[in-house]
Amino acid sequence: MYNAKIFINISDSYVEVYWAEGESQNYLWLSFKRPPRKIPKTPIRENDFELFEKYGSH
């Protein structure tokens, strides 16, 4: 099972994605500004803005 949260920054025209692969240890932050990076397991239901503030490319 895969889960993703997509963050779209309209003013800067870029997209970032929190990607979670079910039961595996692959929790990634994907961004057009940086290479993919592994992040600690974060519940997909965590506050969206907190995820972006913590891992986003700003």
GUDREN-415486 format. One line per 3 residues: number of its first residue (from 1); their letters; for each residue x, y, z of C-alpha. Coordinates in steps of 0.5 Angstrom, whole numbers, plus 500, padded with zeros to 3 digits. Layout:
BEGIN
NUM> a> X:Y:Z ~ ... $
This chain:
BEGIN
1> myn> 500:500:500 ~ 503:507:498 ~ 501:514:501 $
4> aki> 503:521:499 ~ 501:528:501 ~ 502:533:495 $
7> fin> 504:540:497 ~ 504:545:491 ~ 507:552:492 $
10> isd> 503:556:487 ~ 508:562:488 ~ 514:559:486 $
13> syv> 512:554:481 ~ 514:547:485 ~ 511:541:488 $
16> evy> 514:537:494 ~ 511:530:496 ~ 511:526:502 $
19> wae> 512:519:500 ~ 510:513:505 ~ 511:506:503 $
22> ges> 506:502:507 ~ 510:497:511 ~ 517:498:509 $
25> qny> 522:503:511 ~ 521:508:505 ~ 519:514:508 $
28> lwl> 521:520:503 ~ 521:527:502 ~ 521:528:494 $
31> sfk> 522:535:492 ~ 524:539:485 ~ 529:543:489 $
34> rpp> 533:538:492 ~ 534:530:491 ~ 530:525:494 $
37> rki> 531:524:502 ~ 529:519:507 ~ 526:522:513 $
40> pkt> 523:518:519 ~ 517:515:519 ~ 511:520:520 $
43> pir> 504:518:520 ~ 500:520:514 ~ 495:523:518 $
46> end> 500:528:521 ~ 498:535:520 ~ 500:537:513 $
49> fel> 503:544:515 ~ 507:541:520 ~ 510:536:515 $
52> fek> 511:542:510 ~ 514:546:515 ~ 519:541:518 $
55> ygs> 521:538:511 ~ 519:543:505 ~ 525:546:501 $
58> h> 523:553:503 $
